[in-house]
C-alpha cells in the first residue's frame, strides 16, 4: 500500500471518513528558536464528516513503531502548519 493509501486508511479508522489526496506541504515547526517538528503533511479532502471537509495527515516512527496522525480541519485548525501545532499540543497534554 502506498504512503497516501496508508494515511487514507488512518483517516478512515480515526475519523470514519473517506479521503482523497490533494497535495503535500512541507512544514517546519519551531519553538524558542529550535525545530520541534519537520516533515511533510499530506492534505486530503474528506467525505462523511458532518463538519470537516479536509484532513491533514502524516506518519512518523516511534519506539513502538509507526504512528499515524490525522487532524481534521476544524477551528482553530485551518492549515497544515496549524494541524502540526494542534497535534504537538495534544501529545504534550497526553504526556502530563
Secondary structure as UniProt FT lines:
FT   HELIX           3..15
FT   STRAND          18..31
FT   TURN            32..33
FT   STRAND          34..47
FT   STRAND          54..62
FT   TURN            63..64
FT   STRAND          65..72
FT   TURN            75..76
FT   HELIX           80..95
//
